[in-house]
Amino acid sequence: MTRFVVLLGGDLTATRRLKSQIQKARIIAADGGMAHARTLGLSPELWVGDFDSTSDELAERHKDVARHAFPVEKDKTDGEIAVDEATRLGAREIVMVGGLGGQADHALAHLGLILKLGRRRVSAFITSGHEEAYPILNGTHHFDVPRGSRFSVIPFTDLAGLDLDGVRWPLTNRSVPLGSSLTVSNVATGPVTVRLSQGYAVALAYPESAA
């Protein structure tokens, strides 16, 4: 199986949509992200990290899970280590659960990580249940989000040739400079299509806002 779920230590709302997104996947937990395993009814095959966010209770509850321990002083976050393990095991699709909220530095690093994975042609996205993040690279991208979902595109570089379809305020062949809020807080009118000629961005979708 080449689909992996990586459990991270950020926010989690166990929605039906999230639960459907993590079916039929292998599970890796990063440090304190293991706490989400019980909430979601998952059984990770591997637990990685420096374990500085792991309580004694959590460690005891999952004592039979294989561990790869790393020092606290290291060159990667526990989340990146977990993603690296998934790709080493052949992942072609990675769902990063709990990768948003919490510490902003980690959340931003996770956004950069899905862009890096996209460049390597590994499909990846982040979800907290309430919020989803997807990489946007050059080309065409389709997003199956509920009608009425808030939908934003956040530039990570200057963008050129941006098209947005399936939203309340569509765009055609627009240039969007880094730091612009032009593409923040749009609304999905159905499945969303994003086309981009040049640049890197992240799409943020809020499916629960459609409820």
C-alpha positions as CSV (number, residue, x, y, z in Angstrom):
1,M,0.0,0.0,0.0
2,T,1.4,3.4,-1.0
3,R,-1.0,5.6,1.0
4,F,0.1,6.8,4.4
5,V,-1.4,8.8,7.2
6,V,1.1,10.8,9.3
7,L,-0.2,11.8,12.8
8,L,1.1,15.2,14.0
9,G,0.6,17.1,17.2
10,G,-1.5,20.0,16.0
11,D,-5.3,20.5,16.1
12,L,-7.8,17.8,15.3
13,T,-11.5,17.7,14.9
14,A,-12.6,14.1,14.0
15,T,-15.2,14.9,11.3
16,R,-16.8,12.4,9.0
17,R,-14.9,13.9,6.1
18,L,-11.6,13.5,7.8
19,K,-12.3,9.9,8.8
20,S,-13.2,9.1,5.2
21,Q,-9.9,10.6,4.0
22,I,-7.8,8.3,6.1
23,Q,-9.3,5.0,5.2
24,K,-7.1,2.1,3.9
25,A,-3.8,3.7,4.7
26,R,-0.7,2.8,6.7
27,I,-0.2,4.9,9.8
28,I,2.9,6.6,11.2
29,A,2.8,8.8,14.3
30,A,5.2,11.6,15.1
31,D,5.8,12.1,18.8
32,G,2.7,13.6,20.5
33,G,0.7,13.1,17.4
34,M,0.2,9.5,18.6
35,A,-2.6,11.0,20.9
36,H,-4.8,11.3,17.8
37,A,-4.6,7.5,17.2
38,R,-7.1,6.8,19.9
39,T,-9.4,9.5,18.8
40,L,-9.5,8.2,15.3
41,G,-9.4,4.5,16.1
42,L,-6.1,4.0,14.3
43,S,-3.2,1.6,15.0
44,P,0.1,3.1,13.8
45,E,2.8,0.7,12.7
46,L,5.6,3.1,13.5
47,W,6.2,5.9,16.1
48,V,9.0,8.4,15.4
49,G,10.5,11.5,17.0
50,D,12.4,12.7,20.1
51,F,9.4,11.9,22.3
52,D,9.6,15.2,24.2
53,S,5.9,15.7,23.8
54,T,4.9,12.1,24.8
55,S,3.4,11.6,28.2
56,D,4.1,8.5,30.3
57,E,0.5,7.5,29.9
58,L,0.7,7.8,26.1
59,A,3.9,5.8,26.0
60,E,2.5,3.1,28.1
61,R,-0.7,2.9,26.0
62,H,1.2,2.4,22.8
63,K,4.2,0.5,24.2
64,D,3.9,-2.3,21.6
65,V,4.3,0.1,18.6
66,A,7.7,0.0,16.9
67,R,9.7,3.2,17.6
68,H,12.5,5.1,15.9
69,A,13.9,7.5,18.5
70,F,15.8,10.7,17.7
71,P,17.7,13.2,19.8
72,V,16.0,16.5,20.8
73,E,18.8,18.4,19.2
74,K,18.4,17.5,15.5
75,D,18.1,19.0,12.1
76,K,14.5,18.1,11.3
77,T,11.2,18.3,13.0
78,D,9.5,15.1,14.2
79,G,6.9,15.7,11.4
80,E,9.5,15.8,8.7
81,I,11.1,12.7,10.0
82,A,7.7,10.9,9.9
83,V,7.1,12.1,6.3
84,D,10.6,10.9,5.4
85,E,9.8,7.5,6.8
86,A,6.6,7.3,4.8
87,T,8.4,8.2,1.6
88,R,11.2,5.7,2.4
89,L,8.5,3.0,2.7
90,G,7.2,3.9,-0.7
91,A,4.4,6.5,0.0
92,R,2.9,8.0,-3.1
93,E,0.1,9.7,-1.2
94,I,0.4,11.2,2.3
95,V,-2.3,12.7,4.5
96,M,-0.8,14.8,7.3
97,V,-3.4,14.7,10.2
98,G,-3.0,17.3,12.9
99,G,-0.5,19.4,10.9
100,L,-2.3,22.8,11.5
101,G,-3.0,24.8,14.5
102,G,-0.8,24.6,17.6
103,Q,2.7,26.1,17.0
104,A,2.8,28.5,14.0
105,D,6.4,27.6,13.2
106,H,5.5,23.9,12.9
107,A,2.3,24.6,10.9
108,L,4.2,26.8,8.4
109,A,6.9,24.2,8.1
110,H,4.3,21.6,7.3
111,L,2.9,23.9,4.5
112,G,6.4,24.1,3.0
113,L,6.7,20.3,3.4
114,I,3.6,19.6,1.2
115,L,5.0,21.9,-1.5
116,K,8.3,20.0,-1.4
117,L,6.4,16.7,-1.6
118,G,4.4,18.0,-4.6
119,R,7.6,18.9,-6.4
120,R,8.7,15.3,-5.9
121,R,5.4,14.1,-7.3
122,V,4.1,12.7,-4.0
123,S,0.5,13.7,-3.4
124,A,0.1,15.3,0.0
125,F,-2.3,17.4,2.0
126,I,-2.8,18.5,5.6
127,T,-6.0,18.3,7.6
128,S,-7.2,19.2,11.0
129,G,-10.8,18.2,10.2
130,H,-11.8,21.8,10.3
131,E,-9.2,23.0,7.9
132,E,-7.4,21.5,4.9
133,A,-4.2,22.6,3.1
134,Y,-3.1,21.6,-0.4
135,P,0.0,22.4,-2.4
136,I,-0.5,24.4,-5.7
137,L,2.3,24.0,-8.2
138,N,2.4,24.8,-11.9
139,G,-0.5,23.0,-13.7
140,T,-4.1,22.2,-13.0
141,H,-5.5,21.1,-9.6
142,H,-8.9,19.9,-8.7
143,F,-10.4,20.2,-5.2
144,D,-13.5,18.2,-4.1
145,V,-14.8,20.5,-1.4
146,P,-18.4,21.0,-0.3
147,R,-20.4,23.8,-1.8
148,G,-20.2,26.8,0.5
149,S,-16.7,26.0,1.9
150,R,-14.4,28.9,2.4
151,F,-11.5,28.6,0.0
152,S,-8.3,30.6,0.0
153,V,-5.1,30.6,-2.1
154,I,-2.1,31.8,-0.3
155,P,0.9,32.7,-2.5
156,F,4.3,31.5,-1.4
157,T,5.9,33.3,-4.3
158,D,4.6,35.8,-6.9
159,L,2.0,34.0,-9.0
160,A,1.4,34.3,-12.7
161,G,-1.4,32.9,-14.9
162,L,-3.7,32.0,-12.0
163,D,-7.2,30.8,-12.9
164,L,-9.9,30.0,-10.2
165,D,-13.1,28.2,-11.3
166,G,-15.9,26.8,-9.2
167,V,-15.8,29.8,-6.7
168,R,-18.0,32.8,-6.1
169,W,-15.3,35.2,-7.4
170,P,-13.5,33.4,-10.2
171,L,-10.2,34.6,-11.7
172,T,-8.7,34.3,-15.2
173,N,-5.0,34.6,-16.0
174,R,-4.3,36.8,-13.0
175,S,-0.9,37.8,-11.6
176,V,-0.9,37.8,-7.8
177,P,2.1,39.2,-5.9
178,L,3.5,37.6,-2.8
179,G,1.7,39.0,0.2
180,S,-1.5,39.9,-1.7
181,S,-4.8,39.0,0.0
182,L,-6.7,39.0,-3.3
183,T,-7.3,35.2,-3.1
184,V,-8.2,35.0,0.6
185,S,-11.7,33.9,1.7
186,N,-13.3,33.0,-1.6
187,V,-16.3,30.6,-1.5
188,A,-16.6,27.2,-3.3
189,T,-19.7,26.9,-5.5
190,G,-18.9,23.3,-6.3
191,P,-15.7,21.4,-7.0
192,V,-12.9,24.0,-7.4
193,T,-10.3,24.0,-10.2
194,V,-7.1,26.0,-9.9
195,R,-4.7,26.5,-12.8
196,L,-1.3,28.1,-12.3
197,S,1.4,29.0,-14.9
198,Q,4.1,30.1,-12.6
199,G,4.8,30.1,-8.8
200,Y,4.0,28.2,-5.7
201,A,1.0,28.6,-3.4
202,V,-1.1,26.7,-0.8
203,A,-4.9,26.3,-1.0
204,L,-6.7,26.4,2.4
205,A,-10.2,25.0,2.5
206,Y,-12.7,25.0,5.3
207,P,-15.3,22.3,4.6
208,E,-17.0,22.8,8.0
209,S,-17.9,26.4,7.0
210,A,-20.3,24.8,4.4
211,A,-22.3,23.1,7.1
